[in-house]
Amino acid sequence: MMPTPAPDTPLPHEMLLHLRGFLDYLQAECGLAKNTRLAYRRDVQKFFETLLDRGVVDVAGVQTPHITAFMKRLRAKKSADSSVARALAAVRMFCRYLVLQRVIAADPSEIIQAPSKWNRLPAILNDPTVRGLIDSPAAGQDPFAPRDRAILSLLYASGLRASEIAQLPLQNVDFTVGVARVLGKGSKERVVPVARQALDDLRRYLPLREQLLAEATPAPAAAAVLFVSRRGRPLPREDIFRIVRKYARRLGLPGNVSPHTLRHCFATQLLSHGADLRSVQEMLGHADIATTQIYTHVDANRLRSVHKKFHPRG
């Protein structure tokens, strides 16, 4: 069972019990990944704080205006649309849990609409810019350049999330077939193609990996993981973000360039060259194709060419 740390505002005992039960439900019944459960726990704790501020100490008294007040509070703190949408998803899941447990008779979150988090298109870099980013790590200047280049190359070649790369075992990369077996969100496994250039960059990194593991004391904890830190330990997800931003700054790219930017570029490149949406959905590991559809709005040139080719008035 996931521990429930005390929030800034102490919660009543009954609220804590419901929160623990909810977390167990997310794991046992919904099969949500640990990171998702952690995020939902934080969101529900913040929701509880809103309830307490409005004098509600029993979750059986949750009503729609309480959820609306919570959303307004997040907006007042200038939370990103994606954060607000996730918080609402967490509260909705919690309300459904309460209905299942017969704590409440009806779901008060049903009529609340999520913010339109896809109004803002994802940041996209063109292929030459991404190539420049991948070529930025210089082996002569930085002994860890082969690792950093391999990470950048794999992000762009396969569209993996930073967390997926951080957890990727070496044995899950098939250099002969050119694929990687990835454990994604919700512990769902998928097989993703890996481009030849990325495989070459990975091969050039492997001697450094062996050196780092050999020098580490102890080494077994990272022995299975593809990417390791300077001390031979598993490379954290946060370090992958730092690596991308480090080389983006060197090129003078915007400060919002991240591993997810390269994931966006991967998807956009596939679609702009004729890949079908379902295939891209599978490679990205999206549970809902609606999430993948955002990329169909990114490449206006492709849409214009399709219209010109197929419309009788094109």
C-alpha positions as CSV (number, residue, x, y, z in Angstrom):
1,M,0.0,0.0,0.0
2,M,1.3,3.5,-0.9
3,P,2.0,5.6,2.2
4,T,0.0,8.7,2.7
5,P,2.3,11.6,3.9
6,A,0.7,14.4,5.8
7,P,-0.2,17.4,3.7
8,D,0.4,21.0,4.7
9,T,-3.1,21.2,6.2
10,P,-3.7,18.3,8.6
11,L,-6.5,16.0,7.3
12,P,-9.2,14.5,9.4
13,H,-8.8,10.8,10.1
14,E,-11.8,9.8,8.0
15,M,-10.4,11.7,5.0
16,L,-7.1,9.9,5.3
17,L,-8.9,6.5,5.4
18,H,-10.8,7.3,2.3
19,L,-7.5,8.5,0.6
20,R,-5.7,5.3,1.5
21,G,-8.6,3.2,0.2
22,F,-8.7,5.3,-3.0
23,L,-5.0,4.7,-3.6
24,D,-5.4,1.0,-3.1
25,Y,-8.3,1.1,-5.6
26,L,-6.1,2.9,-8.2
27,Q,-3.5,0.2,-7.9
28,A,-5.6,-3.0,-7.5
29,E,-8.7,-2.2,-9.6
30,C,-7.5,0.4,-12.1
31,G,-3.9,-0.7,-12.5
32,L,-2.5,2.8,-12.7
33,A,1.2,3.3,-12.7
34,K,3.0,4.5,-9.5
35,N,3.8,8.0,-10.9
36,T,0.1,8.5,-11.8
37,R,-1.0,7.3,-8.4
38,L,1.5,9.7,-6.7
39,A,0.1,12.6,-8.8
40,Y,-3.5,11.7,-8.1
41,R,-2.7,11.5,-4.4
42,R,-1.3,15.0,-4.4
43,D,-4.3,16.3,-6.3
44,V,-6.9,14.7,-4.0
45,Q,-5.0,16.0,-0.9
46,K,-5.2,19.5,-2.4
47,F,-8.9,19.0,-3.0
48,F,-9.4,18.0,0.6
49,E,-7.8,21.2,1.6
50,T,-10.3,23.1,-0.4
51,L,-13.1,21.1,1.2
52,L,-11.8,21.9,4.7
53,D,-11.5,25.6,3.8
54,R,-15.2,25.5,2.9
55,G,-16.1,23.7,6.2
56,V,-16.6,20.2,4.7
57,V,-15.0,17.6,6.9
58,D,-16.9,14.6,5.6
59,V,-16.4,13.5,2.0
60,A,-20.0,12.3,2.0
61,G,-20.9,15.9,1.7
62,V,-18.9,16.6,-1.5
63,Q,-20.9,18.6,-4.1
64,T,-20.4,20.1,-7.5
65,P,-19.7,23.6,-6.2
66,H,-16.8,22.3,-4.1
67,I,-15.1,20.8,-7.2
68,T,-15.7,24.1,-9.0
69,A,-14.1,26.0,-6.2
70,F,-11.1,23.7,-6.3
71,M,-10.7,24.3,-10.1
72,K,-10.9,28.1,-9.5
73,R,-8.3,27.8,-6.8
74,L,-5.9,26.1,-9.2
75,R,-6.6,28.7,-11.9
76,A,-5.9,31.5,-9.4
77,K,-2.5,29.9,-8.8
78,K,-1.9,30.0,-12.5
79,S,-1.6,26.2,-12.8
80,A,-1.1,24.9,-16.4
81,D,-4.1,23.6,-18.3
82,S,-2.5,20.1,-18.2
83,S,-2.2,20.3,-14.4
84,V,-5.8,21.4,-14.0
85,A,-7.0,18.7,-16.3
86,R,-5.1,16.1,-14.4
87,A,-6.4,17.4,-11.0
88,L,-9.9,17.2,-12.3
89,A,-9.3,13.6,-13.5
90,A,-8.0,12.7,-10.1
91,V,-11.1,14.2,-8.4
92,R,-13.4,12.5,-10.9
93,M,-11.7,9.1,-10.1
94,F,-12.1,9.8,-6.4
95,C,-15.8,10.6,-6.8
96,R,-16.3,7.4,-8.8
97,Y,-14.6,5.5,-6.0
98,L,-16.9,7.1,-3.4
99,V,-19.9,6.1,-5.5
100,L,-18.6,2.5,-5.7
101,Q,-18.1,2.5,-2.0
102,R,-21.6,3.9,-1.5
103,V,-20.3,6.8,0.4
104,I,-22.2,9.1,-2.0
105,A,-25.2,8.3,-4.2
106,A,-24.3,10.3,-7.3
107,D,-21.1,11.6,-8.9
108,P,-20.9,15.4,-8.4
109,S,-18.1,15.7,-11.0
110,E,-20.0,14.5,-14.0
111,I,-21.2,17.8,-15.2
112,I,-17.8,19.6,-14.9
113,Q,-15.9,20.0,-18.1
114,A,-12.2,19.7,-18.3
115,P,-10.1,22.6,-19.5
116,S,-9.3,22.5,-23.2
117,K,-5.6,21.6,-22.7
118,W,-5.0,21.0,-26.4
119,N,-5.8,24.5,-27.5
120,R,-2.1,25.2,-27.4
121,L,-0.2,23.1,-29.9
122,P,2.9,21.3,-28.8
123,A,6.3,22.9,-29.5
124,I,7.9,21.4,-32.6
125,L,11.4,21.6,-33.9
126,N,12.2,21.0,-37.5
127,D,14.4,18.1,-38.5
128,P,17.7,20.1,-39.0
129,T,17.3,21.7,-35.6
130,V,16.8,18.3,-34.0
131,R,19.8,16.9,-35.8
132,G,21.8,19.9,-34.5
133,L,20.6,19.1,-31.0
134,I,21.6,15.4,-31.3
135,D,25.0,16.4,-32.7
136,S,25.7,18.8,-29.8
137,P,27.3,16.4,-27.4
138,A,31.0,16.6,-28.4
139,A,33.1,13.6,-27.3
140,G,36.3,15.6,-27.1
141,Q,34.8,18.1,-24.6
142,D,32.7,15.9,-22.4
143,P,33.5,12.2,-21.5
144,F,29.7,11.6,-21.1
145,A,28.9,12.9,-24.6
146,P,28.3,9.4,-26.0
147,R,25.6,8.7,-23.4
148,D,24.0,12.1,-23.9
149,R,23.9,11.7,-27.7
150,A,22.4,8.2,-27.4
151,I,19.7,9.6,-25.2
152,L,18.8,12.5,-27.5
153,S,19.0,10.1,-30.5
154,L,16.7,7.6,-28.9
155,L,14.2,10.2,-27.8
156,Y,13.8,11.4,-31.4
157,A,14.0,8.1,-33.1
158,S,11.4,6.3,-31.0
159,G,9.3,8.9,-29.3
160,L,9.8,7.4,-25.8
161,R,8.9,9.3,-22.7
162,A,11.8,10.3,-20.3
163,S,10.5,7.8,-17.7
164,E,10.5,5.0,-20.3
165,I,14.1,5.7,-21.2
166,A,15.1,5.9,-17.6
167,Q,13.7,2.5,-16.9
168,L,14.7,0.8,-20.2
169,P,16.8,-2.4,-19.6
170,L,19.6,-3.0,-22.0
171,Q,18.3,-6.5,-22.7
172,N,15.0,-4.9,-24.0
173,V,16.8,-3.4,-27.0
174,D,17.1,-5.8,-29.9
175,F,20.0,-4.5,-32.0
176,T,19.5,-7.1,-34.7
177,V,15.8,-6.5,-35.3
178,G,15.9,-2.8,-34.5
179,V,13.2,-2.6,-31.8
180,A,12.9,-1.9,-28.1
181,R,10.4,-3.4,-25.7
182,V,9.1,-0.6,-23.5
183,L,7.1,-0.5,-20.2
184,G,4.9,2.5,-20.5
185,K,2.1,4.1,-18.5
186,G,-0.1,1.8,-16.5
187,S,2.7,-0.9,-16.8
188,K,1.6,-1.5,-20.4
189,E,4.3,-3.1,-22.6
190,R,4.7,-2.2,-26.2
191,V,7.3,-2.8,-28.9
192,V,8.8,0.4,-30.6
193,P,11.0,0.5,-33.7
194,V,14.4,2.0,-33.2
195,A,16.1,3.8,-36.2
196,R,19.4,2.6,-37.4
197,Q,21.2,5.9,-36.5
198,A,19.9,5.6,-32.9
199,L,21.1,2.0,-32.7
200,D,24.6,3.1,-33.9
201,D,24.6,5.9,-31.2
202,L,23.6,3.3,-28.6
203,R,26.5,1.0,-29.7
204,R,29.0,3.8,-29.4
205,Y,27.7,4.5,-25.8
206,L,27.9,0.9,-24.5
207,P,31.7,0.9,-23.8
208,L,31.2,4.0,-21.6
209,R,28.3,2.2,-19.8
210,E,30.5,-0.8,-19.1
211,Q,33.3,1.5,-17.8
212,L,30.9,3.3,-15.5
213,L,29.5,0.1,-14.1
214,A,32.9,-1.3,-13.6
215,E,34.0,1.7,-11.6
216,A,30.8,1.8,-9.5
217,T,30.7,0.4,-6.0
218,P,28.4,-1.4,-5.9
219,A,27.2,-1.9,-9.5
220,P,24.4,-4.5,-9.4
221,A,21.6,-2.0,-9.0
222,A,22.2,-0.5,-12.4
223,A,23.4,-3.6,-14.2
224,A,20.2,-4.1,-16.1
225,V,19.4,-0.5,-17.0
226,L,20.5,0.9,-20.3
227,F,21.4,4.4,-19.2
228,V,23.5,5.0,-16.1
229,S,24.8,8.0,-14.2
230,R,28.4,9.1,-13.7
231,R,28.4,6.9,-10.6
232,G,27.1,3.9,-12.4
233,R,23.6,4.2,-10.9
234,P,20.3,4.2,-12.9
235,L,19.9,7.6,-14.6
236,P,16.9,9.3,-13.1
237,R,14.1,10.7,-15.2
238,E,14.9,14.2,-14.0
239,D,18.5,13.9,-15.3
240,I,17.2,13.1,-18.8
241,F,15.2,16.4,-18.7
242,R,18.4,18.2,-17.6
243,I,20.4,16.7,-20.4
244,V,17.9,17.8,-23.1
245,R,17.8,21.3,-21.7
246,K,21.5,21.5,-21.4
247,Y,22.1,21.0,-25.1
248,A,19.0,23.0,-26.0
249,R,20.6,26.0,-24.2
250,R,23.8,25.5,-26.1
251,L,22.0,25.9,-29.4
252,G,20.0,28.9,-28.1
253,L,16.7,27.0,-28.3
254,P,13.7,28.1,-26.3
255,G,13.7,27.2,-22.6
256,N,10.7,24.9,-22.9
257,V,12.5,22.3,-25.0
258,S,12.2,19.0,-23.1
259,P,12.2,15.2,-23.8
260,H,8.5,15.6,-24.6
261,T,9.4,18.1,-27.4
262,L,11.4,15.3,-29.1
263,R,8.5,13.0,-28.6
264,H,6.3,15.6,-30.4
265,C,8.8,15.9,-33.2
266,F,8.9,12.1,-33.6
267,A,5.1,11.9,-34.0
268,T,4.9,14.9,-36.3
269,Q,7.6,13.5,-38.6
270,L,5.8,10.2,-38.9
271,L,2.4,11.8,-39.7
272,S,3.9,14.3,-42.1
273,H,5.5,11.5,-44.1
274,G,2.3,9.5,-44.4
275,A,2.1,7.3,-41.3
276,D,-1.4,6.4,-40.2
277,L,-2.7,7.7,-36.9
278,R,-3.3,4.2,-35.3
279,S,0.3,3.2,-35.9
280,V,1.6,6.4,-34.3
281,Q,-0.8,5.8,-31.4
282,E,0.7,2.4,-30.8
283,M,4.3,3.6,-31.0
284,L,3.6,6.5,-28.6
285,G,1.7,4.2,-26.2
286,H,-1.4,6.4,-26.1
287,A,-4.4,4.7,-24.6
288,D,-6.8,7.0,-26.4
289,I,-6.4,8.0,-30.0
290,A,-7.8,11.4,-29.2
291,T,-4.5,12.1,-27.5
292,T,-2.6,11.3,-30.7
293,Q,-4.9,13.4,-32.9
294,I,-3.3,16.6,-31.6
295,Y,-0.5,15.9,-34.1
296,T,-2.8,16.1,-37.0
297,H,-3.2,19.8,-36.3
298,V,0.5,20.6,-36.2
299,D,1.6,20.1,-39.8
300,A,-0.4,22.6,-41.8
301,N,1.6,21.9,-44.9
302,R,0.7,18.3,-44.9
303,L,-3.0,19.1,-44.5
304,R,-2.8,21.5,-47.4
305,S,-1.1,19.0,-49.6
306,V,-3.7,16.3,-48.8
307,H,-6.5,18.8,-49.6
308,K,-4.9,19.7,-52.9
309,K,-4.4,16.1,-53.9
310,F,-7.8,14.7,-53.0
311,H,-10.4,17.5,-53.0
312,P,-12.0,18.2,-56.5
313,R,-11.6,21.9,-55.9
314,G,-8.1,21.6,-54.6
